[in-house]
């Protein structure tokens, strides 16, 4: 899998179908489900609960600040590359042990949040949501490393692995989200959260039956430690200092060493900006649906159920297109389509709650989101080294989350500043992709030049 144009269309379709005949992709799918599910708990479900509780758009937007931990998980990601959890490591291995521990914490927090009342105790609800977010963000570090290490150097399956991870993420997000909104009016949100705790138990079972990836992580880290020891000299080298420098500094030094400072900074800037507009739309989507006149049942049926099915189909299609055109071209096409899809929601804001238009907007939005996400995940995977998989992928992914979480926290305030003009809000979100696309043109050109010199 390279960055440029690949084989002919017929061969690409055949390769895509053959590449999915791999049991490792099923394990990646399970992990994707586990990664997507917490966003239901502190994302769409919580937005729906807060809306029903009568909180303002601004308050709902600021509540989403708990997602900022996804942008900071690179700070503790080195620990997941180096720290072997007692007991759990010998039983499950490095990646699954961390995943199961984080799922256990989320289970406890989800049960506790079911016994809160956001309108009466917003602080307690926020703290429990933060515990879920911290555990989920840490789990994501391990899951991303799991996916990359499970595929290893099998470049043919980079895009299919990204696609299965995306399909798993949306399955873990959409199906439980559908069940939540479909039953919220009848049973209430506290009962919904108790039901969500059972979903976590199921995800923990999937973690136990999945296979731990084989890799050369320990050998590569030993080689890095030897380089650091030689650099500082035997007289001043101390085991704990070498361990600390290899754990904290080497993953970042390796990334900048392989790409150079100029290209590295451009890549990081692109990752930060690429999905900001999509995040603004996503943060305000449920309040918008409710204000425009759609019920919880309609949100469940159209946004969650139809959206999930569409995402599966379009993710598989996006995988084939990215094999055909290459990762950078796929990203550029996806970025333009993503911006255009936001205008569909502006149309809904102008004409009102028409179910047919809602379904059309959901289909278009899910196509562009799935298409661009497969390319985005493949791009980040391609940039990640193998000695410090968790840390380097977390650095890239967290920067993407930083742009989405920090800036999107002001989405509700932006709607208020526009006087509740949802149509204008969605037009602005469509324009937010332009800076990222301009950076992508420059980054893509430099990466392809580097790739050509290495051949």
C-alpha positions, 0 to 999 in steps of 0.5 A, spaced: 500 500 500 503 506 497 501 513 497 500 514 490 496 511 484 496 503 484 493 498 480 487 498 475 480 498 478 479 491 476 485 488 480 484 493 486 477 490 487 479 483 486 485 484 491 480 488 496 475 482 496 481 477 497 484 481 503 478 480 507 479 473 507 483 474 514 481 472 521 485 477 524 480 482 521 475 479 525 479 481 531 480 488 529 473 488 528 471 486 535 476 492 538 473 497 533 467 495 537 470 496 543 473 503 541 467 506 538 462 504 544 464 509 549 462 515 545 455 513 545 456 513 553 459 520 553 457 523 546 450 522 543 447 518 549 449 524 554 447 529 549 440 526 548 439 526 556 442 533 557 437 535 552 431 532 555 433 534 562 433 542 559 440 544 559 442 549 554 446 548 547 452 552 550 452 547 556 451 541 552 457 544 547 462 545 554 460 538 557 463 535 550 470 538 553 471 531 556 473 529 550 479 533 550 482 527 554 482 523 547 487 529 545 492 528 550 492 520 551 499 521 547 502 523 554 501 517 557 501 512 551 509 511 552 507 507 558 502 502 554 508 501 550 513 499 556 509 497 562 507 490 563 501 490 567 502 485 573 498 478 572 494 481 566 500 481 562 502 474 563 495 472 561 493 476 556 499 480 553 501 487 552 495 490 548 489 486 551 491 486 558 491 494 558 484 494 554 481 489 559 483 493 565 480 500 561 474 496 560 473 494 567 473 501 569 468 504 564 463 498 566 464 501 574 463 508 571 457 506 567 453 503 572 454 509 577 452 514 572 446 510 571 444 513 578 445 520 577 441 526 575 444 531 570 439 536 572 441 536 579 448 533 579 451 535 573 458 535 576 458 528 579 455 526 572 461 530 569 466 526 573 463 520 571 463 521 564 471 524 565 472 517 568 469 513 562 473 518 557 480 517 560 479 509 560 476 510 553 482 514 551 487 509 554 483 503 551 484 507 544 492 507 545 492 500 546 487 498 540 490 502 535 497 499 537 493 492 537 490 493 530 497 496 527 501 490 530 496 485 528 497 487 521 505 488 521 508 489 515 502 486 511 501 492 506 496 489 502 491 489 508 493 496 511 486 499 508 482 493 509 484 493 517 483 500 517 476 499 514 474 493 519 477 498 525 472 503 522 466 498 521 467 496 528 467 503 531 461 505 527 458 498 529 460 499 537 457 506 536 451 506 532 447 499 534 448 501 542 446 508 540 440 506 536 437 501 542 439 507 547 434 512 543 429 507 541 428 506 548 429 512 552 422 515 552 419 508 554 424 506 560 428 513 561 436 514 560 438 511 567 435 504 565 438 505 558 445 506 561 444 500 565 443 496 559 449 499 556 453 496 562 451 489 559 454 491 552 461 493 556 461 486 559 460 483 552 466 487 549 470 484 555 468 477 552 470 479 545 477 482 548 478 475 552 477 471 545 481 475 541 488 473 539 494 477 541 498 480 536 506 477 535 511 483 534 518 484 535 517 490 539 521 488 545 527 487 540 526 494 537 526 497 544 532 493 546 536 496 540 533 503 542 536 502 549 543 500 546 543 506 542 541 511 548 546 508 552 552 508 547 550 516 546 551 518 554 556 513 555 557 507 560 560 511 565 553 516 566 548 511 563 543 508 569 538 503 567 532 507 570 535 513 566 535 509 559 528 506 560 525 513 561 529 516 555 527 510 551 520 510 553 518 518 553 523 521 548 525 515 543 518 515 540 517 522 538 525 522 536 524 517 531 518 520 528 521 526 527 528 523 525 524 519 519 520 525 516 524 531 518 522 537 522 519 541 516 515 535 514 513 532 521 510 539 523 506 539 516 503 532 518 501 534 525 498 541 522 494 537 517 492 531 522 490 537 527 485 541 522 482 535 517 476 533 521 474 540 525 468 541 521 466 534 521 467 535 529 463 541 529 457 538 526 457 531 530 457 535 537 451 539 535 447 534 531 443 531 536 441 538 539 439 540 532 435 534 530 431 535 536 430 543 535 428 542 528 423 537 530 425 530 530 423 525 535 428 520 539 425 514 535 426 518 529 434 519 531 434 512 533 432 509 526 435 514 521 441 517 524 443 510 528 440 504 524 440 507 517 447 510 519 450 504 521 448 500 515 450 505 510 457 506 514 459 498 513 457 499 505 461 505 504 467 503 508 468 497 504 467 501 498 472 507 501 477 501 502 477 499 495 477 506 492 483 508 497 487 502 494 485 504 487 487 511 488 492 511 493 491 514 500 493 521 499 488 522 493 483 518 497 484 523 503 483 529 498 477 526 495 474 525 502 475 532 505 472 535 499 466 530 500 466 531 507 465 539 506 459 538 501 455 533 506 455 538 511 451 543 506 445 537 506 444 539 514 444 546 512 438 544 507 434 540 513 435 547 517 432 551 511 426 546 510 424 543 516 424 536 519 422 532 512 424 524 514 426 523 506 431 529 506 434 526 513 435 519 510 438 522 504 443 527 509 445 521 513 447 517 507 451 522 504 454 524 511 456 517 512 459 515 505 463 521 506 465 520 513 467 513 512 470 514 506 475 519 509 476 516 515 479 509 512 483 514 508 485 518 514 486 511 519 491 508 513 495 515 512 496 515 520 498 507 520 503 508 514 506 514 518 507 509 524 513 506 526 513 499 529 518 499 535 513 504 539 506 503 535 502 505 541 505 512 542 506 514 535 499 513 533 497 516 539 501 522 538 498 523 531 490 520 533 490 525 539 492 531 535 486 529 530 482 529 536 485 535 539 482 539 533 476 536 534 475 536 541 478 543 543 475 547 538 468 543 537 467 545 544 465 552 542 460 549 537 454 550 541 456 557 543 457 558 535 450 557 534 448 561 539 452 567 536 449 566 530 442 567 533 440 559 532 441 560 525 443 552 523 443 553 516 449 558 516 452 554 522 453 548 517 455 552 511 461 555 516 463 547 518 463 546 511 468 551 510 473 549 515 476 543 511 479 548 506 486 549 511 487 542 512 486 540 504 491 546 502 496 542 507 495 535 504 497 538 497 504 540 500 504 534 505 502 529 499 507 532 494 513 531 499 511 524 501 511 521 494 517 525 493 520 521 499 517 514 497 520 515 490 527 516 492 527 510 497 525 505 491 
